[in-house]
């Protein structure tokens, strides 16, 4: 009974994290509309989270390990790219070309890719990372969910009713989903071995390092006049402190405790919170075709999740 209660606790922790991340699409969209470049938004977001994490570590003296061996450092580098720089670069840039709700719905396909990649890695991989993944079984739910979700993504991307196709933004959002699925393959195991604070700090560090080459031409995004605007610094604090520092640490613990596939399946709740926030704050609307495609994505992801 105690184990069931503890497991339920981590399932319940996943939901507020996904709720916050659902709102981040709208928060990032507000910053882009204010004049900040997508790369600059990520950089400030992760700088705030990284510094905040170090402040916490110095105050409480926990998990200050600096080096984890070159092999695991390379894995952390990969995670910093897939869960940090490239994930947010593709996601934030997508928001320049398509609606916030579109990006959220397409990133919602991450659980589907996570299940597929987990199947492949468990079958062909070996070692502690392969053993640490959930046991996902091939069957009708996974296959049917894959087809249904892909159909939904096609409807969202090629929405003829709007007569304004945004393939660049929608495909960038899809690339972000693939990045997050790759991040989910290894992060749980490293969180289990090094602790959530050290593992998250490593991801923040390598995310910041690998985004540096893309910062050229973003000087205007760091101007005092822009950063002092309430809607700018307010959203940056929300993204850096709550959505990154707090949520990344909590999510990595959740993923380590309940598994990479089960935890990532909660991402399907993202669009619900994004849609509510975008309608309230940005006045965005969805056409019937886009709504049908979004529903198909959600149904496909949920159905595929039953194939664990």
C-alpha positions as CSV (number, residue, x, y, z in Angstrom):
1,X,0.0,0.0,0.0
2,X,2.8,2.4,0.9
3,X,4.5,1.8,-2.5
4,X,1.2,2.6,-4.3
5,X,0.8,5.8,-2.3
6,X,4.3,6.9,-3.2
7,X,3.8,6.0,-6.8
8,X,0.6,8.1,-6.9
9,X,2.5,11.0,-5.4
10,X,4.8,11.2,-8.4
11,X,1.9,10.8,-10.9
12,X,0.3,13.8,-9.1
13,X,3.5,15.8,-9.3
14,X,3.7,15.3,-13.0
15,X,0.4,17.2,-13.7
16,X,1.2,20.6,-12.3
17,X,4.6,20.5,-14.1
18,X,2.8,19.8,-17.4
19,X,0.3,22.6,-16.6
20,X,3.2,25.1,-16.1
21,X,4.9,23.9,-19.3
22,X,1.6,24.3,-21.2
23,X,1.5,28.0,-20.3
24,X,5.2,28.5,-21.3
25,X,4.2,28.4,-25.0
26,X,2.1,31.5,-24.4
27,X,4.6,33.1,-22.2
28,X,7.3,32.6,-24.8
29,X,5.0,33.9,-27.5
30,X,4.5,37.1,-25.5
31,X,8.2,37.6,-25.3
32,X,8.7,37.1,-29.0
33,X,5.9,39.6,-29.7
34,X,7.7,42.1,-27.4
35,X,10.8,41.8,-29.5
36,X,13.0,39.1,-27.9
37,X,14.8,36.6,-30.2
38,X,13.9,32.9,-29.4
39,X,17.6,32.1,-28.8
40,X,17.9,35.0,-26.3
41,X,14.7,33.8,-24.5
42,X,16.3,30.4,-23.9
43,X,19.6,31.8,-22.9
44,X,18.1,34.1,-20.2
45,X,15.7,31.3,-19.1
46,X,18.5,28.8,-18.5
47,X,20.9,31.4,-17.0
48,X,18.3,32.2,-14.4
49,X,17.7,28.5,-13.7
50,X,21.4,27.6,-13.6
51,X,22.3,30.4,-11.2
52,X,19.3,29.7,-9.0
53,X,20.3,26.1,-8.8
54,X,23.8,26.9,-7.7
55,X,22.5,29.3,-5.1
56,X,20.4,26.5,-3.7
57,X,23.3,24.1,-3.7
58,X,25.6,26.5,-1.9
59,X,23.0,27.3,0.7
60,X,22.1,23.7,1.5
61,X,25.4,22.0,0.6
62,X,24.0,19.1,-1.5
63,X,25.1,17.4,-4.7
64,X,28.0,19.7,-5.6
65,X,29.8,17.1,-7.8
66,X,31.6,18.8,-10.6
67,X,32.8,15.9,-12.8
68,X,31.0,12.7,-13.6
69,X,33.5,10.9,-15.8
70,X,34.0,11.7,-19.5
71,X,31.6,9.1,-20.8
72,X,28.7,10.4,-18.6
73,X,29.7,14.0,-19.3
74,X,29.2,13.2,-23.0
75,X,25.8,11.9,-22.2
76,X,25.0,15.0,-20.2
77,X,26.2,17.0,-23.3
78,X,23.7,15.1,-25.4
79,X,21.0,15.8,-22.9
80,X,21.9,19.5,-22.7
81,X,21.3,19.6,-26.5
82,X,18.2,17.5,-26.8
83,X,16.5,18.7,-23.6
84,X,18.0,22.2,-23.6
85,X,19.5,24.2,-26.5
86,X,18.1,22.4,-29.6
87,X,14.8,21.6,-27.9
88,X,14.1,25.2,-27.0
89,X,15.7,26.6,-30.1
90,X,13.3,24.6,-32.3
91,X,10.3,25.1,-30.0
92,X,10.8,28.9,-29.5
93,X,11.6,29.5,-33.2
94,X,8.4,27.6,-34.2
95,X,6.4,30.2,-32.2
96,X,7.6,32.8,-34.6
97,X,5.9,31.0,-37.5
98,X,2.8,29.4,-36.1
99,X,0.2,29.7,-33.2
100,X,1.1,28.8,-29.7
101,X,-1.6,26.1,-29.6
102,X,-0.2,24.5,-32.8
103,X,3.3,24.3,-31.2
104,X,1.9,22.8,-28.0
105,X,-0.2,20.2,-29.9
106,X,2.7,19.1,-32.0
107,X,5.2,18.9,-29.1
108,X,2.5,16.8,-27.5
109,X,3.6,14.0,-29.9
110,X,6.8,13.6,-27.7
111,X,5.2,10.6,-25.8
112,X,4.7,8.8,-29.1
113,X,8.3,9.2,-30.1
114,X,9.4,8.3,-26.6
115,X,7.6,5.0,-26.8
116,X,9.1,4.2,-30.3
117,X,12.6,5.2,-29.4
118,X,12.4,3.2,-26.1
119,X,11.3,0.1,-28.1
120,X,14.3,0.5,-30.5
121,X,16.8,1.2,-27.8
122,X,15.7,-1.6,-25.5
123,X,15.9,-4.0,-28.5
124,X,19.2,-2.9,-30.0
125,X,20.9,-1.3,-27.0
126,X,22.7,-2.7,-24.1
127,X,24.1,-1.6,-20.7
128,X,22.6,0.3,-17.9
129,X,20.8,2.9,-20.0
130,X,18.9,0.2,-22.0
131,X,18.1,-1.7,-18.8
132,X,16.8,1.5,-17.1
133,X,14.1,2.0,-19.7
134,X,10.5,0.9,-19.4
135,X,9.3,-2.3,-21.0
136,X,7.2,-1.1,-24.0
137,X,5.5,-3.8,-25.9
138,X,4.5,-3.7,-29.6
139,X,0.8,-4.2,-30.3
140,X,-2.3,-2.8,-31.7
141,X,-2.5,0.2,-29.2
142,X,1.0,1.4,-30.2
143,X,0.5,0.9,-33.9
144,X,-3.0,2.3,-34.0
145,X,-1.9,5.3,-31.8
146,X,1.0,6.0,-34.1
147,X,-1.3,6.1,-37.2
148,X,-3.9,8.2,-35.5
149,X,-1.3,10.7,-34.1
150,X,0.4,11.1,-37.5
151,X,-2.9,11.7,-39.1
152,X,-3.7,14.4,-36.6
153,X,-0.4,16.1,-37.2
154,X,-1.0,16.1,-40.9
155,X,-4.4,17.8,-40.3
156,X,-2.8,20.5,-38.0
157,X,0.1,21.2,-40.4
158,X,-1.9,21.2,-43.6
159,X,-5.1,23.0,-42.4
160,X,-6.7,24.1,-45.7
161,X,-9.5,26.0,-43.9
162,X,-7.1,28.6,-42.6
163,X,-5.5,29.0,-46.1
164,X,-2.3,30.0,-44.2
165,X,-0.1,26.9,-43.9
166,X,2.9,27.2,-41.6
167,X,5.0,24.1,-42.4
168,X,8.2,25.7,-41.1
169,X,6.8,26.4,-37.6
170,X,4.9,23.2,-37.4
171,X,7.9,21.0,-38.5
172,X,10.1,22.9,-36.0
173,X,7.7,22.0,-33.3
174,X,7.8,18.4,-34.4
175,X,11.6,18.5,-34.2
176,X,11.3,19.7,-30.6
177,X,9.1,16.7,-29.8
178,X,11.8,14.4,-31.2
179,X,14.4,16.2,-29.1
180,X,12.4,15.7,-25.9
181,X,11.9,12.0,-26.7
182,X,15.6,11.5,-27.0
183,X,16.2,13.4,-23.8
184,X,13.7,11.1,-22.0
185,X,15.8,8.0,-23.0
186,X,18.7,8.8,-20.7
187,X,17.8,11.4,-18.1
188,X,16.0,9.0,-15.8
189,X,19.0,6.8,-15.4
190,X,21.4,9.7,-14.7
191,X,19.0,11.2,-12.3
192,X,18.9,7.9,-10.5
193,X,22.7,7.7,-10.3
194,X,23.7,11.3,-9.6
195,X,20.6,12.8,-8.0
196,X,18.1,15.3,-9.5
197,X,20.1,18.5,-8.6
198,X,23.4,17.4,-10.2
199,X,21.7,15.9,-13.3
200,X,19.6,19.0,-13.8
201,X,22.5,21.3,-13.3
202,X,24.5,19.4,-15.9
203,X,21.7,19.7,-18.4
204,X,21.5,23.5,-17.8
205,X,25.2,23.9,-18.2
206,X,25.6,22.1,-21.4
207,X,22.4,23.6,-22.8
208,X,23.9,27.1,-22.2
209,X,27.3,26.1,-23.7
210,X,25.7,24.7,-26.9
211,X,23.4,27.7,-27.5
212,X,26.3,30.2,-27.5
213,X,27.1,29.9,-31.2
214,X,23.5,30.9,-32.0
215,X,23.5,34.1,-29.9
216,X,25.0,36.3,-32.7
217,X,22.7,39.2,-33.6
218,X,20.7,39.0,-30.4
219,X,22.1,42.2,-28.8
220,X,18.8,44.0,-29.1
221,X,17.1,41.3,-27.0
222,X,19.3,42.2,-24.0
223,X,18.7,46.0,-24.1
224,X,17.8,47.5,-20.7
225,X,14.8,49.2,-22.2
226,X,13.4,45.9,-23.3
227,X,14.3,43.9,-20.2
228,X,12.8,46.5,-17.9
229,X,9.3,46.2,-19.4
230,X,7.1,44.4,-16.8
231,X,5.7,41.9,-19.4
232,X,9.3,40.9,-20.3
233,X,11.0,40.5,-17.0
234,X,7.8,39.0,-15.5
235,X,7.7,36.3,-18.2
236,X,11.4,35.7,-18.0
237,X,11.2,35.1,-14.3
238,X,8.3,32.7,-14.8
239,X,10.2,30.8,-17.5
240,X,13.5,30.7,-15.6
241,X,12.6,30.1,-12.0
242,X,9.3,28.2,-12.1
243,X,9.2,26.5,-15.6
244,X,12.9,25.7,-15.7
245,X,14.5,25.6,-12.2
246,X,11.6,24.1,-10.3
247,X,9.9,22.1,-13.0
248,X,13.0,20.5,-14.5
249,X,14.1,19.2,-11.1
250,X,10.6,17.9,-10.2
251,X,10.2,16.3,-13.7
252,X,13.5,14.5,-13.6
253,X,12.5,13.0,-10.2
254,X,9.1,12.0,-11.6
255,X,10.8,10.4,-14.7
256,X,13.2,8.5,-12.6
257,X,10.5,7.2,-10.2
258,X,7.7,6.2,-12.6
259,X,9.6,5.6,-15.9
260,X,10.4,7.6,-19.1
261,X,7.4,6.5,-21.1
262,X,4.8,6.8,-18.3
263,X,6.0,10.3,-17.3
264,X,6.3,11.5,-20.8
265,X,2.7,10.4,-21.5
266,X,1.5,13.3,-19.3
267,X,2.7,15.7,-21.9
268,X,-0.6,15.1,-23.7
269,X,-2.1,17.4,-21.1
270,X,0.1,20.3,-22.4
271,X,-2.3,21.5,-25.2
272,X,-5.2,21.8,-22.8
273,X,-3.4,24.4,-20.7
274,X,-1.8,26.1,-23.7
275,X,-5.2,26.4,-25.4
276,X,-6.8,27.9,-22.3
277,X,-3.9,30.4,-21.8
278,X,-3.6,31.3,-25.5
279,X,-7.3,32.0,-25.7
280,X,-7.3,34.1,-22.6
281,X,-4.1,36.0,-23.2
282,X,-3.5,36.1,-27.0
283,X,-7.0,35.8,-28.4
284,X,-6.0,32.9,-30.6
285,X,-8.7,30.6,-32.1
286,X,-8.6,27.1,-33.7
287,X,-10.4,26.1,-36.9
288,X,-12.5,23.0,-36.9
289,X,-10.0,21.1,-39.0
290,X,-7.1,22.0,-36.6
291,X,-9.3,21.0,-33.7
292,X,-10.0,17.7,-35.2
293,X,-6.3,17.1,-35.9
294,X,-5.4,18.1,-32.4
295,X,-8.0,15.7,-31.0
296,X,-6.5,12.9,-33.2
297,X,-3.0,13.7,-31.9
298,X,-4.2,13.4,-28.3
299,X,-6.2,10.2,-28.9
300,X,-3.2,8.7,-30.7
301,X,-0.8,9.5,-28.0
302,X,-3.1,8.1,-25.3
303,X,-3.8,5.0,-27.3
304,X,-0.1,4.4,-28.0
305,X,0.7,4.9,-24.3
306,X,-1.4,1.8,-23.6
307,X,1.2,-0.3,-25.4
308,X,3.7,-0.2,-22.5
